[in-house]
Amino acid sequence: MKQQPAEQASLIADQIREKAEQAARLVRDNTPDSVLDKTTQAATQVWDGATRAGQYAADMTPDPLLKRADRAARAARGNRTPLLVAGAVIIALVLVRRSRAGRR
């Protein structure tokens, strides 16, 4: 019995994926080449700008701060489950508080 809903969910996900691919193809086919070219150029410029900004920020950040950020990132990666649980608890508390405030 448990397997049937999982199979249905998988089937629905496949159908949604197919529809999204069809929609993307339809948009791509109906978009003029000049617009696609301009979009590609704009995306490249944005990517390059973001890369330069990130590099600038990394270059201007003091070494002690970079080391602390690196340690914090490693600690977060090593403790994903507790962080996710803590995040879920915080979100639940905010939602409960919000719902209670709306009743007043």
N, CA, C and O of each residue as an XYZ file, in Angstrom:
416
protein
N       0.809     -1.194      0.000
C       0.000      0.000      0.000
C       0.859      1.268      0.000
O       0.536      2.244     -0.676
N       1.949      1.242      0.760
C       2.802      2.424      0.833
C       3.485      2.701     -0.502
O       3.807      3.845     -0.821
N       3.700      1.650     -1.271
C       4.418      1.808     -2.524
C       3.562      2.528     -3.567
O       4.095      3.269     -4.393
N       2.252      2.321     -3.540
C       1.375      2.905     -4.545
C       1.397      4.445     -4.517
O       1.543      5.041     -5.584
N       1.264      5.114     -3.386
C       1.356      6.576     -3.393
C       2.725      7.068     -3.879
O       2.811      8.097     -4.550
N       3.773      6.350     -3.547
C       5.102      6.752     -4.006
C       5.192      6.648     -5.522
O       5.778      7.512     -6.175
N       4.609      5.587     -6.084
C       4.608      5.437     -7.539
C       3.776      6.534     -8.184
O       4.163      7.074     -9.221
N       2.643      6.869     -7.588
C       1.804      7.937     -8.121
C       2.531      9.276     -8.061
O       2.471     10.061     -9.008
N       3.209      9.535     -6.965
C       3.959     10.782     -6.827
C       5.062     10.854     -7.868
O       5.304     11.912     -8.449
N       5.729      9.734     -8.105
C       6.780      9.696     -9.112
C       6.206      9.947    -10.501
O       6.801     10.669    -11.300
N       5.059      9.357    -10.788
C       4.401      9.537    -12.081
C       3.993     10.989    -12.278
O       4.183     11.558    -13.353
N       3.431     11.581    -11.232
C       3.023     12.990    -11.311
C       4.238     13.891    -11.500
O       4.195     14.837    -12.287
N       5.309     13.604    -10.790
C       6.539     14.402    -10.930
C       7.080     14.300    -12.354
O       7.531     15.295    -12.922
N       7.035     13.103    -12.928
C       7.487     12.929    -14.316
C       6.613     13.724    -15.275
O       7.120     14.338    -16.213
N       5.308     13.718    -15.047
C       4.396     14.471    -15.911
C       4.652     15.966    -15.810
O       4.645     16.673    -16.818
N       4.875     16.442    -14.602
C       5.165     17.872    -14.410
C       6.470     18.239    -15.100
O       6.565     19.283    -15.744
N       7.478     17.375    -14.964
C       8.763     17.618    -15.608
C       8.601     17.682    -17.129
O       9.177     18.550    -17.785
N       7.819     16.763    -17.678
C       7.571     16.749    -19.125
C       6.891     18.023    -19.579
O       7.287     18.610    -20.586
N       5.871     18.463    -18.853
C       5.143     19.686    -19.196
C       6.067     20.900    -19.126
O       5.998     21.785    -19.979
N       6.923     20.942    -18.119
C       7.863     22.063    -17.992
C       8.837     22.082    -19.158
O       9.153     23.146    -19.690
N       9.317     20.900    -19.561
C      10.224     20.828    -20.706
C       9.516     21.258    -21.983
O      10.103     21.956    -22.809
N       8.255     20.849    -22.154
C       7.490     21.258    -23.330
C       7.298     22.768    -23.351
O       7.435     23.402    -24.397
N       6.980     23.346    -22.193
C       6.790     24.789    -22.113
C       8.089     25.525    -22.431
O       8.076     26.536    -23.133
N       9.197     25.025    -21.921
C      10.495     25.659    -22.189
C      10.819     25.593    -23.676
O      11.285     26.571    -24.260
N      10.569     24.429    -24.289
C      10.809     24.304    -25.740
C       9.928     25.259    -26.530
O      10.386     25.890    -27.483
N       8.654     25.367    -26.131
C       7.716     26.246    -26.823
C       8.170     27.698    -26.737
O       8.141     28.425    -27.730
N       8.588     28.115    -25.547
C       9.078     29.492    -25.380
C      10.325     29.704    -26.218
O      10.448     30.717    -26.907
N      11.257     28.751    -26.164
C      12.502     28.866    -26.924
C      12.231     28.923    -28.425
O      12.842     29.718    -29.140
N      11.312     28.076    -28.903
C      11.010     28.041    -30.331
C      10.312     29.302    -30.810
O      10.485     29.702    -31.961
N       9.526     29.939    -29.944
C       8.767     31.122    -30.351
C       9.486     32.431    -30.047
O       8.974     33.505    -30.362
N      10.653     32.355    -29.446
C      11.424     33.557    -29.135
C      12.388     33.839    -30.286
O      13.134     32.955    -30.707
N      12.370     35.068    -30.792
C      13.295     35.401    -31.885
C      14.756     35.223    -31.464
O      15.110     35.409    -30.299
N      15.591     34.859    -32.435
C      17.010     34.633    -32.152
C      17.688     35.871    -31.579
O      18.567     35.760    -30.724
N      17.284     37.051    -32.048
C      17.920     38.277    -31.546
C      17.660     38.445    -30.046
O      18.540     38.893    -29.311
N      16.472     38.093    -29.600
C      16.152     38.199    -28.180
C      16.955     37.176    -27.383
O      17.467     37.489    -26.308
N      17.068     35.953    -27.904
C      17.866     34.929    -27.234
C      19.323     35.358    -27.130
O      19.960     35.154    -26.097
N      19.856     35.956    -28.203
C      21.246     36.424    -28.180
C      21.444     37.513    -27.136
O      22.413     37.487    -26.376
N      20.515     38.478    -27.101
C      20.628     39.563    -26.116
C      20.509     39.022    -24.699
O      21.205     39.483    -23.795
N      19.634     38.053    -24.505
C      19.470     37.454    -23.188
C      20.743     36.742    -22.757
O      21.165     36.843    -21.605
N      21.346     36.024    -23.688
C      22.601     35.331    -23.394
C      23.699     36.324    -23.034
O      24.454     36.108    -22.086
N      23.782     37.415    -23.798
C      24.789     38.437    -23.513
C      24.557     39.067    -22.145
O      25.504     39.276    -21.387
N      23.290     39.372    -21.825
C      22.976     39.981    -20.535
C      23.320     39.023    -19.392
O      23.874     39.435    -18.373
N      22.989     37.751    -19.569
C      23.297     36.772    -18.529
C      24.801     36.653    -18.323
O      25.266     36.529    -17.189
N      25.556     36.689    -19.401
C      27.016     36.620    -19.315
C      27.567     37.835    -18.576
O      28.461     37.707    -17.740
N      27.026     39.017    -18.888
C      27.484     40.229    -18.211
C      27.175     40.177    -16.716
O      28.004     40.561    -15.890
N      25.978     39.701    -16.375
C      25.608     39.603    -14.961
C      26.522     38.618    -14.249
O      26.994     38.888    -13.145
N      26.773     37.471    -14.886
C      27.650     36.454    -14.294
C      29.056     37.018    -14.073
O      29.650     36.834    -13.011
N      29.580     37.707    -15.095
C      30.918     38.297    -14.978
C      30.965     39.346    -13.867
O      31.918     39.395    -13.089
N      29.929     40.183    -13.801
C      29.876     41.207    -12.760
C      29.821     40.601    -11.369
O      30.495     41.066    -10.450
N      29.018     39.564    -11.222
C      28.920     38.903     -9.916
C      30.243     38.252     -9.537
O      30.641     38.274     -8.372
N      30.921     37.674    -10.523
C      32.223     37.054    -10.263
C      33.230     38.104     -9.824
O      33.979     37.894     -8.870
N      33.248     39.231    -10.520
C      34.178     40.307    -10.155
C      33.860     40.856     -8.766
O      34.768     41.117     -7.977
N      32.568     41.031     -8.465
C      32.174     41.557     -7.151
C      32.571     40.584     -6.043
O      33.048     41.000     -4.987
N      32.375     39.298     -6.286
C      32.764     38.300     -5.297
C      34.260     38.289     -5.073
O      34.725     38.185     -3.938
N      35.007     38.396     -6.147
C      36.466     38.411     -6.034
C      36.935     39.665     -5.305
O      37.842     39.605     -4.475
N      36.308     40.808     -5.620
C      36.655     42.061     -4.957
C      36.382     41.952     -3.457
O      37.202     42.359     -2.634
N      35.214     41.394     -3.114
C      34.865     41.248     -1.699
C      35.857     40.330     -0.996
O      36.265     40.598      0.134
N      36.243     39.251     -1.665
C      37.216     38.328     -1.065
C      38.567     39.002     -0.898
O      39.245     38.794      0.108
N      38.964     39.807     -1.875
C      40.257     40.493     -1.793
C      40.274     41.551     -0.693
O      41.313     41.774     -0.072
N      39.145     42.201     -0.444
C      39.094     43.297      0.514
C      38.791     42.829      1.938
O      38.919     43.607      2.884
N      38.396     41.587      2.095
C      38.054     41.077      3.424
C      39.329     40.725      4.178
O      40.200     40.043      3.640
N      39.445     41.183      5.414
C      40.647     40.879      6.200
C      40.794     39.365      6.436
O      39.803     38.646      6.563
N      42.034     38.906      6.491
C      42.313     37.479      6.660
C      41.680     36.865      7.915
O      41.131     35.766      7.833
N      41.737     37.537      9.070
C      41.111     36.914     10.249
C      39.609     36.662     10.048
O      39.080     35.652     10.513
N      38.934     37.573      9.362
C      37.512     37.400      9.107
C      37.275     36.246      8.137
O      36.340     35.465      8.315
N      38.118     36.138      7.116
C      38.001     35.023      6.172
C      38.194     33.682      6.880
O      37.481     32.716      6.609
N      39.169     33.637      7.789
C      39.419     32.386      8.530
C      38.229     32.021      9.404
O      37.837     30.857      9.477
N      37.651     33.029     10.072
C      36.478     32.763     10.908
C      35.302     32.291     10.068
O      34.595     31.356     10.447
N      35.095     32.934      8.935
C      33.997     32.537      8.057
C      34.202     31.122      7.535
O      33.247     30.355      7.416
N      35.442     30.778      7.225
C      35.749     29.426      6.751
C      35.462     28.403      7.845
O      34.883     27.351      7.577
N      35.869     28.711      9.083
C      35.596     27.798     10.195
C      34.099     27.636     10.423
O      33.616     26.532     10.673
N      33.374     28.738     10.336
C      31.919     28.682     10.529
C      31.259     27.855      9.432
O      30.342     27.078      9.702
N      31.717     28.018      8.210
C      31.153     27.250      7.095
C      31.436     25.764      7.269
O      30.559     24.932      7.035
N      32.654     25.428      7.677
C      32.985     24.011      7.902
C      32.156     23.423      9.038
O      31.692     22.286      8.954
N      31.974     24.194     10.085
C      31.169     23.717     11.216
C      29.717     23.515     10.788
O      29.075     22.545     11.190
N      29.205     24.430      9.976
C      27.828     24.301      9.497
C      27.673     23.065      8.619
O      26.687     22.337      8.731
N      28.653     22.829      7.744
C      28.591     21.645      6.879
C      28.664     20.365      7.699
O      28.028     19.368      7.358
N      29.420     20.391      8.754
C      29.579     19.203      9.590
C      28.386     18.942     10.497
O      28.211     17.823     10.980
N      27.573     19.947     10.732
C      26.425     19.807     11.641
C      25.122     20.207     10.956
O      24.331     20.965     11.518
N      24.901     19.709      9.766
C      23.709     20.108      9.004
C      22.415     19.739      9.703
O      21.497     20.556      9.779
N      22.331     18.528     10.211
C      21.072     18.077     10.808
C      20.653     18.945     11.989
O      19.507     19.393     12.022
N      21.527     19.204     12.957
C      21.103     20.072     14.060
C      20.734     21.481     13.588
O      19.814     22.096     14.125
N      21.448     21.986     12.589
C      21.127     23.319     12.085
C      19.770     23.329     11.407
O      19.000     24.274     11.582
N      19.462     22.282     10.628
C      18.166     22.203      9.975
C      17.038     22.076     10.994
O      15.983     22.692     10.841
N      17.264     21.280     12.026
C      16.254     21.124     13.072
C      16.040     22.458     13.780
O      14.900     22.861     14.014
N      17.118     23.136     14.118
C      17.002     24.436     14.783
C      16.263     25.433     13.900
O      15.417     26.186     14.383
N      16.577     25.440     12.618
C      15.881     26.324     11.685
C      14.401     26.017     11.605
O      13.574     26.929     11.580
N      14.057     24.729     11.563
C      12.650     24.332     11.511
C      11.917     24.748     12.780
O      10.770     25.189     12.720
N      12.574     24.610     13.928
C      11.958     25.007     15.192
C      11.721     26.512     15.216
O      10.664     26.969     15.652
N      12.689     27.275     14.755
C      12.540     28.736     14.734
C      11.392     29.130     13.811
O      10.578     29.983     14.165
N      11.321     28.525     12.651
C      10.235     28.833     11.711
C       8.889     28.473     12.331
O       7.935     29.243     12.218
N       8.800     27.319     12.980
C       7.548     26.909     13.626
C       7.148     27.901     14.708
O       5.978     28.267     14.815
N       8.116     28.339     15.513
C       7.811     29.302     16.566
C       7.310     30.621     15.990
O       6.368     31.215     16.514
N       7.940     31.074     14.918
C       7.513     32.323     14.280
C       6.095     32.177     13.740
O       5.274     33.080     13.900
N       5.804     31.044     13.104
C       4.460     30.831     12.555
C       3.408     30.755     13.655
O       2.317     31.307     13.509
N       3.728     30.072     14.759
C       2.779     29.982     15.868
C       2.539     31.367     16.455
O       1.399     31.748     16.722
N       3.597     32.102     16.649
C       3.458     33.449     17.221
C       2.643     34.345     16.308
O       1.813     35.131     16.764
N       2.887     34.216     15.017
C       2.154     35.013     14.035
C       0.670     34.667     14.041
O      -0.180     35.555     13.981
N       0.362     33.378     14.114
C      -1.046     32.966     14.098
C      -1.761     33.426     15.359
O      -2.936     33.789     15.311
N      -1.064     33.415     16.479
C      -1.668     33.892     17.733
C      -1.852     35.395     17.704
O      -2.837     35.902     18.240
N      -0.948     36.105     17.103
C      -1.069     37.564     17.023
C      -2.218     37.946     16.103
O      -2.861     38.975     16.314
N      -2.485     37.136     15.090
C      -3.584     37.420     14.167
C      -4.940     37.226     14.802
O      -5.917     37.818     14.343
N      -5.036     36.412     15.848
C      -6.313     36.149     16.516
C      -6.721     37.287     17.445
O      -7.898     37.427     17.778
N      -5.776     38.079     17.852
C      -6.057     39.151     18.836
C      -6.741     40.309     18.194
O      -7.050     41.293     18.865
